[in-house]
Amino acid sequence: DRCTMYEAYVSSEVAFKLPVEINAITFHTSAKRIFALSKCDLHFYAPAKSGRRGYELENVAKRISRKPVQQLKVVDEADFLLTLSDQVLSLHSLTFPFPVKAIVRVKAVTAFTAHVDKKNKGFYITVASKRKFSILKWKDDDFIELSNCDLPIPSDNPLIITWSRRCLCYAIKDSYNLIAMTYNSATQAWSGENTRLFPVGDVPCILDIAEKKMVGFTRGDIVTLRSSSVGEKLHGFSPAFSQDIRFTGTLLAVVNDGPYLVGLLPKGVVEIRSISPSYLIQTITLGKAVMLAPALSGQVCIASAFDVWLLDAHLNLRRNVGHLVNERHFDLAVQLADCGKLFNDSEKIEIKTQAALNLFNQRKFEDAFALHAEIKTNVVSVLSLFPDLLPERFSAPHSPSAPDLAENEKKRAMLALSSYLAAARTELAFSLEQHNKARNGEKNGTRLSKEDHERTKTELQIVDTTLLQCYLKTRPMLVDSLLRLHDNSCSFEDAEMMLRDAKQLRSLFILYETRRKHQMALSLLKEQAALAPHSDPFFHGIYPTVEYLQTLGNSHLDAIFEYAKWVLAEDPIEGITIFTGDETSDLARNLNRDKVLDFLEEECIEAVIPYLEHVIFKWEDESARLHEALLEYYARKVKELLKEYTHAFHDDENVIRAGQEEGDLGMYRRKMLKFLHHSLSYSPNKILVQLNHYAFCEERALILGRLKKHEEALSIYTGVLHDINAAEEYCRLYYNAADPIDSQVYLHLVRAFVSPSDPQLGTAVLFSPDADLPTPTPNVTLAIKVLSRHADKMDAVAALSLIPDDSALCDLSASLTALVRATAHEAAASSIRRALCESACLRVERRKKEVSSTRVLITSNTQCVHCEKKIGTSTFVRHAQTGEVEHLYCHESSDRNKIQV
């Protein structure tokens, strides 16, 4: 691939047949002046006035140095001129007559370079002296040497020094070297590692090619380019980071004027070559030219001993770009178009668009899409290169025709396209995010116009849909990640069709899930679970459906009920977790519990009790309906189990004792008794109706106690259960001395033993039709025992009146003793209380007399200690300990009202 030569530069004379010999030239960019040095005199040329092209002599500065100057350098960013004369480095002002502002105190300088740090705007020079490098900073009108730099010592005095990014490059007699600089933030010191590169040529020269992050070294007729990035491996010489550009003769000097290298060869031959790609562009012969210097972008200064020329690339720039475009050398055309201000943005974009298409046709897909990303080509136009990926409704008019690609090339193209689209979607999504922030009133947002907003949304939909198709064909492992993005904008219908065609059912489920198509997602889960084991293991079992249903709330209660049916049919216990959820989410906790209960009662009775237990015991629900429902289902369960419990009765018993049964029956009765005892949310009257089975003796006794029907409750313990310990525990539970009804519970127990009622005639308990209970008989002995043990908890006279008159006194001795002791204790306690009250009254009377006998004098000058106003005729209080007085209202409104008065 060769490029036809063209006239890149036009040469013009700046100075011709000067009377003095030129030793060096340089260019002052900001002032557009050319400096030509003749021993100690400085000639400077400025652009011609009166609209004429070229340059004319502006002035001559005589003897800017006492001795001839060997090296000259203008530092535009700092507006200084540096001269090296007789191994002394001097800094001059750039205003005529260029006076010396400072002299570098480093002696025997053989080479130097200067640079301005773009971050801190600091001006630095690096000098080589006596086989040592020194870095100095310009501060307070003087150079200060940096002490925190540890640089390697060169093996010989450097001839040339150049900075390229963080690399210090230099040449000694036999080799080029490079020092990779690193900064230690802990010690705040710079250090460097020296790398010897390769031998120097006849005329050593080092180029900083900043725009390409490269540095160039001349060796005879070759310029070797290599990376100047410190992070790259510098030891050795890798073709990946180097490039050789060969000229037709030995180089005397070379400068970088991107995209060209301008080299000076013997006999005044100037050769121009492009860097990337490397082509011979032009050859110019300029008399006896011996030196070069870079000028403005697109210009190069050339000088012989007595002549100065200026090469200018701007004059033919538009013609040359058109020539390169016609020859399809778009890469070079793009570089030239970017060099100056001759081309406007739309012209540059047009060239780069053609360049991108050319790269695509050359199968350089990554480069093509990188260029499209740079110029922000409309995504639809880019996708027109892949007509099978872009739906017809999105096709753009006048789109470039797509080339035919082989299968392997098409896959490579789609891989590159997916990377391009991923970057494009990031930018589009960010724009929409900024728009939403601005719309919500956030300060750091950027609002889009209505048209831009709609266009951006459409482009993001196209990008995401196409990216999904690319991933399905080239990177299927990334499909799920794309679908899970919170701002994924794939066309739902297109994405669904593509995923079904590709049989990516798991990804299809993710699409349904992220788009909140709950019915579709649940239907897919159910459908695939039914196909197990022939479906994807992801869908096997009920757990995927359970987990999904747990993420829905009250607004989707109908869907939850619809798809919970088959789960409960498979596994009722696991199915309950749909409504109880997990600990990390409150969605299940906030479901309408009454509706859930209605659903479970209709669809899965066996799940009702576990659900209610979770809601009441774990979530501490106090709803009366739920508490009553749980008791109702406990009762149902017990009734069912009683039918199977054929050995529940012993031969001498008529009633099953609650909670003592074996297996599930005993477990449920114990749960029921405990819940009846602790719950305060159910209606006792409603539950009493539910417990109409003859076996619920103890349960009914607990409820009757809650209703304060103690006589009926105790008749169950004494007349049916014959359990005095249970009866006494009942009395202990409900006894309350301050309550007029509950305080009589022990008296009712005595009465239950002395005058038992017939349970079959009352409402306390229902019996089996086949039960044949004996008529209860009085048991005075048990009554006397209760009386003796709990005499302090009942009215003694009323209790004794219940005991039959024919009872033996010896039987009553313990009871009478307990009654007397209890009465004595009460009498003693009453006496103590009376004595304490009398003592308190006497103390108050005594205090009253003391206070009444105290004379308090209130004069017209007496002040309140709180507000410092006069007491006058206001009501006041006097503090007993200090004698201070204050207004009554001040005393009551302050913290001092706790002090004794």
Secondary structure as UniProt FT lines:
FT   STRAND          10..15
FT   STRAND          24..28
FT   TURN            29..32
FT   STRAND          33..38
FT   TURN            39..40
FT   STRAND          41..47
FT   TURN            50..51
FT   STRAND          55..61
FT   STRAND          69..75
FT   TURN            76..79
FT   STRAND          80..85
FT   TURN            86..87
FT   STRAND          88..93
FT   TURN            96..97
FT   STRAND          100..103
FT   STRAND          109..116
FT   TURN            118..120
FT   STRAND          123..129
FT   STRAND          133..138
FT   STRAND          143..145
FT   STRAND          149..150
FT   STRAND          160..164
FT   TURN            165..166
FT   STRAND          167..171
FT   STRAND          176..184
FT   TURN            185..188
FT   STRAND          189..196
FT   STRAND          206..209
FT   HELIX           210..212
FT   STRAND          214..219
FT   TURN            220..221
FT   STRAND          222..227
FT   TURN            230..231
FT   HELIX           239..241
FT   STRAND          242..246
FT   STRAND          253..257
FT   TURN            258..259
FT   STRAND          260..265
FT   HELIX           266..268
FT   STRAND          269..274
FT   STRAND          280..285
FT   TURN            287..288
FT   STRAND          291..294
FT   TURN            297..298
FT   STRAND          299..303
FT   STRAND          308..312
FT   TURN            315..316
FT   HELIX           317..326
FT   TURN            327..328
FT   HELIX           330..337
FT   TURN            338..339
FT   HELIX           345..361
FT   TURN            362..363
FT   HELIX           365..375
FT   HELIX           379..383
FT   TURN            384..385
FT   TURN            387..389
FT   HELIX           392..394
FT   TURN            397..398
FT   HELIX           407..439
FT   TURN            440..441
FT   TURN            443..444
FT   HELIX           450..474
FT   HELIX           476..478
FT   HELIX           479..484
FT   TURN            486..487
FT   HELIX           492..501
FT   TURN            502..503
FT   HELIX           505..514
FT   TURN            515..516
FT   HELIX           518..530
FT   TURN            531..533
FT   HELIX           537..539
FT   HELIX           543..549
FT   TURN            550..551
FT   HELIX           554..556
FT   HELIX           557..570
FT   HELIX           572..580
FT   TURN            583..584
FT   TURN            587..590
FT   HELIX           593..603
FT   HELIX           605..607
FT   HELIX           608..613
FT   HELIX           614..618
FT   HELIX           624..644
FT   TURN            646..647
FT   TURN            651..652
FT   TURN            658..659
FT   HELIX           663..678
FT   HELIX           684..690
FT   TURN            694..695
FT   HELIX           697..706
FT   TURN            707..708
FT   HELIX           710..719
FT   HELIX           724..734
FT   TURN            737..738
FT   TURN            740..741
FT   HELIX           742..744
FT   HELIX           745..754
FT   HELIX           759..761
FT   TURN            769..770
FT   HELIX           780..789
FT   HELIX           791..793
FT   HELIX           796..802
FT   TURN            805..806
FT   HELIX           809..852
FT   TURN            860..861
FT   TURN            865..867
FT   TURN            872..873
FT   STRAND          876..878
FT   TURN            880..882
FT   STRAND          885..887
FT   HELIX           888..893
FT   HELIX           895..898
//
